[in-house]
Amino acid sequence: MTDVETTAIGIISLRAAHDRRAAFAAFAADTSVPWSFFDARTAIAPPLHYDESAARRVHGRTLIEGELGSYASHVAAWEWLLDSQYQQLIVFEDDVVVDWPLISRLGRMDFSAIGIDYMRLFTKIPVRWRRLRSPFLDRYHHLIRITSFALGTQAYLITRLGAQRLLKCARRIDCPVDAYMDKYWRHGVPNLALYPFPVFERFDSSTIGEARFEKRPIPVADRAALFSRRLRERFAMVRHALGLDPGGIERALLRKLP
């Protein structure tokens, strides 16, 4: 991480990923925005605990080693933020190309002051969303609220309060970290995003691996629990897609937005 007034920019990358680090550095060669690599974890450690049975009931499958390392890496980044003097952290993974002038502008903003404690800067899949503020930042950018799974942890901004709230519910691992971060009904952090995204993902093989997508049988009891869980999650997503906000999270946010 690097020394800036209120914002740190960390690129999560395996220490041994020399080629990926070199590629990221090459694309960032022309920027004066300070950034640094944050060594990715390869395994979980206490207080994180992986519950394999819960993963089958919650996510429909067990997690592989690379997913656990990714989970631990992002949790470590949030913990680093809370232990630092910084107010917010912009996280990138090492396979993205960045619009640095826009990132420089984001780094000079106080997102906590406007009620934004977590803002995605990229998603892996098309999403359902609602427009919260348009325009936002300038004429051609928009603040949206994602109301479905978006997946991917390639790029996002998080404040100290956002990190605290995510960490509060993150200790027991029962799904990949990107799915956990999408579950705003679970941790209470709205899933916001800046559109158009200020990064794009380079075409490269995943360091996590493709074995996670192999179909594996799960016990009948776990399958029934999974079905029930997915119904509840679908209800939560539909409720927010329709603008229903029983906890007042979005109303409080909109009062703070410029």
Buried (B, 14 or more C-beta within 10 A) or exposed (E): BEEBEBBBBBBBBBEEBEEBBEBBEEBBEEBEBBBEBBBBBBEBEEEBEBBEBBBBBBBBBBBBBBBBBBBBBBBBBBEBBEEEEBBBBBBBBBBBBBBBEBBBBBBEBEBBEBBBBBBBBBBEEEBBBEEBBEEBBEEEBBBBBBBBBBBBBBBBBBBBBBBBBBBEEBEEBBBBBBBBBBBBBBBBBBBBBBBEBBBBBBEEEEBBEEEBEEEEEBEEEBBEBBEEBEEEBEEBBEBBBEEEBEEEBBEEBEEEEE
